[in-house]
Amino acid sequence: MPKNFVRRTYDAWIREHARRFRYPPWIVESRKNGFELRFVGLAPQLSFQIRQRSGTAELMIHDERGVYWDIVGDFDLGEVRTPDGLYRCEWCQDGACYPSRAALWEAHVFEPLLDWVNQRTSDQWVCLYGTPYQDIWGTRILSCDAITERNCVDTFPLVTGIDGDQGQNERSAGGLRRGWPTR
């Protein structure tokens, strides 16, 4: 299947910038209109999904059964080509323009994703609250200290280890680590 513009742009960008990621991304699924990333060393419930047609670029949390819980970060953009051939995001107030469509995606989606991923620390836990079958549910990324103040239905560490194998071992040992973080 031929790759769409955003996927080709990402492939070229990641070749130059992969070493900058604290938790390296890898493509878990590629489709006609988008693709999905996960990150070595971050919880497998976290994924980054990009859809070219709609311009959505979202960090999503699912539970261990694959049920969607929440978006914890988004870098959506609305592409606009200006009369002078530059590109900008129609939703941004700063009016920044870029010399190419690829430069817009790199500055507006890929670089902010890199920053978000690199800011994750071992003290951050994912707190799921409510249930997707109720009217109110969601996800918060909290420090260990803040978790005890929330009414979470499940928690798990966001950082699972730099080699990415720890999360797999936890799942194969009888499910995700549940309960409150211990010190």
Residue pairs with C-beta under 8 A, 6 or more apart in sequence:
1 30
1 32
3 11
3 30
4 32
4 33
4 34
4 52
5 52
5 101
6 34
6 35
6 50
6 52
6 105
7 30
7 34
7 35
7 52
9 101
9 102
9 105
9 106
10 35
10 50
10 105
10 110
12 102
13 102
13 105
13 106
13 110
14 25
14 110
17 110
17 114
18 24
18 25
20 114
20 118
21 39
21 114
21 117
21 118
22 41
22 117
22 118
22 120
23 39
23 40
23 41
23 42
23 117
23 118
23 120
23 159
23 162
24 39
24 40
24 41
25 37
25 38
25 39
25 40
25 48
25 117
26 37
26 38
26 39
26 40
27 35
27 36
27 37
28 36
28 37
28 38
28 47
29 35
29 36
30 36
33 51
33 52
33 53
34 49
34 50
34 51
34 52
34 53
35 49
35 50
36 47
36 48
36 49
36 50
37 47
37 48
37 49
37 50
38 44
38 46
38 47
38 48
39 46
39 48
39 117
40 162
40 163
40 164
41 159
41 160
41 161
41 162
41 163
41 164
42 117
42 120
42 158
42 159
42 160
43 126
43 156
43 157
43 158
43 159
43 160
43 167
44 160
44 167
44 168
44 171
45 61
45 62
45 63
45 64
45 126
45 156
45 176
46 59
46 60
46 61
46 72
46 126
46 158
47 59
47 60
47 62
48 57
48 58
48 59
48 60
48 113
49 56
49 57
49 58
49 60
50 56
50 57
50 109
51 57
55 76
55 77
55 78
55 79
56 74
56 76
57 74
57 75
57 76
57 77
57 109
57 113
58 71
58 73
58 74
58 75
58 76
59 71
59 72
59 73
59 74
59 113
59 116
60 68
60 69
60 70
60 71
60 72
61 68
61 69
61 70
61 71
61 72
61 126
61 128
61 139
62 68
62 69
63 69
63 128
63 154
64 171
64 175
64 176
67 132
68 132
69 128
69 132
69 137
69 138
69 139
70 137
70 138
70 139
72 139
72 141
73 116
75 108
75 109
75 112
75 113
76 91
77 89
77 91
77 92
77 104
77 105
77 108
77 109
78 89
78 90
78 91
79 87
79 89
79 90
79 101
79 104
80 87
80 88
80 89
80 90
81 87
81 101
82 88
82 97
86 97
86 98
86 99
87 97
87 98
87 99
87 100
87 101
87 103
87 104
88 95
88 96
88 97
88 98
88 104
89 96
89 104
89 108
92 108
96 107
98 104
98 107
120 158
120 159
121 159
122 157
122 159
123 143
123 144
124 141
124 142
124 143
124 157
124 158
124 159
125 141
125 142
125 143
125 144
125 147
125 155
125 156
125 157
125 158
125 181
126 139
126 140
126 141
126 155
126 156
126 157
126 158
127 139
127 140
127 141
127 142
127 147
127 150
127 152
127 154
127 155
128 137
128 138
128 139
128 152
128 153
128 154
128 155
129 137
129 138
129 139
129 140
129 150
129 151
129 152
129 153
130 136
130 137
130 138
130 153
131 137
131 153
140 150
141 158
142 150
144 181
144 183
147 155
147 180
147 181
148 180
154 176
154 178
155 178
155 179
155 180
155 181
156 176
156 177
156 178
157 177
157 181
160 166
160 167
160 170
161 167
170 176
170 177
